[in-house]
Amino acid sequence: MTHPQSIISSISPSKHVLIAGPTASGKSALALALAMQQGGVVVNADALQVWSCWQVISARPSAADEALAPHRLYGHMRPGEAFSVGQWLAQVQDIVKSGERLIVAGGTGMYLHALANGLAEIPPVPAEIRAEADAIIAREDGLSRMVADLDPLTRDRIDLRNPARVQRAWEVLRATGRGISQWQAETGPALIGPDISERLVLVSDRDWLAERISRRFGMMMEQGALDEVRAMLPQWQPQALWARAIGAPELVAHLRGECSLPDAVERAVIATRQYAKSQRIFFRNRMRDWRLVKMDTAS
């Protein structure tokens, strides 16, 4: 097991750092410590932390943490705005051009994989096709219908239980006539390759992580997570990108009188643990050449 300080001492301050890990594994704390001790700007690689409406529920760095080191791409997108891996990558590229050292931390595997391995130049999906997809996925059999429409190669390569991934693949096929797997086969060069970066995947004991997830959600509730979700209730759209914040749908259900608050919290914790499991699977399958760092269970 590795203490965070020994991780920092093993990292070259002249290289960018990419930090992947499941939710609640300590990515943000490690990134901040690196920035404070070695210098650099902390860059968000979490698809939920980009939204301005979610400070607490997405576990964004606090104002106090952001005062200790420069942070970028946190809470900079308004609900309802379109956002994609390609847009995020373009924003990171602008930071790279500034000449700053990047410490990129997050749990969205596709962001980090695209950053380290390149991204296919897929044409944007027209608004009318996205609206059509939103209407289909909202139906009871929407996910299965979309899966059935996908090309065989894409069906074999993506997580068919992930509605966001399936919808994205369906939209690309509908808009371009080509499967997303075909587009991905034409991937461009990496923005931050292995020669100029340290690439870390944080791993930990599952029981330790499960306990941290539970404790952290309790802290979120104390810090105002329910009020944060209540503020978004009037414009709640379950299929919107910003509405996929882990724990938010469960708290919405409570606010609508569909379940008690303890039940909502329990469901949110379970959903977070399931999300962490899917993150671990992605990292294990797609980041095999990254350095595994066992987090200190005593920390």
C-alpha positions, 0 to 999 in steps of 0.5 A: 500500500502506498502513502500519497507522499511516496506517490508524489516523490516518485513523480517527475515534476517536469511531466504532466500527470493523469490520475484516474480512479473510481469515485471517492478514491482520493483523486482530487486530494492527490492532485491538489497535493501534487499541485501544491508541492510540485506546481501545476494546474489541476484539470477536471476529468469528471463529466459531472463536475463540469456542471455549474449546478452541482457543487456538492452532489458531484464532490467538486473541489471546495473554494478553499481547495481551489484557493490553494492551487489553480483549477480548470474546467470545474463548474464551467458549463450551464445545465442545458448546454451541449457537452462531449468528450471532444469539447472537453478535449479541445478545452484541455488542448487550450490549457496545454497551449498555455505551457502550464503543467497539467495534473488531470484528475477524474473518474470519467474513463473516456475523457482520460482515455481520449486524452492519453490515446487520441479521439476520433473526429466524429461529426457533431450530431444534429439537434433533431437527432439528439431530440429523437434519441432523447424521446426513444431512451425515455420509453420503457423499452428505449434502451433495448430498442437502441441496442437492437439498432446498433451495428454488430461491431459497436454492440460488441465493444460498448457497455450495453447497460450504460444508457449514455453510451448506447444513446451516443452510439445510436446518435452517431450511427443515425447521423453519419450512417457509420457505427461509432466503432468505425469512427473510433478506428480512425483515432487521431494522435494523443494530446498527452502521450506517455513520453510526457506524462505520468499516468496513474490509476488509483486502486483500493480495497473494495470494502474500504472504498464502499465505506468511503462512499457511504461516509462521503454521501453522508457528508454531502447531505450535511453540506446541502446536497438535498437543497442543491437538488431541490433548486434544480427540481423545476427544470429536472430532465432525467435524460439530460447530461447534467441530470446524471449526477450520481445520487441526484435522481434518488434525491429527486424521487424523495422530493417528489414524495416517491420515497423516504429520505433514508431510502433515497440516501441508501439508494444513492449510496448503492448507485454510487458503489455500482458506478465505482464498479463500472469505473474499475472495469473500464480502467482495468480493460482500457488502461492496462499500461497505466501505473497502478497505485494502491491507496493507503487504507489507513488514510 
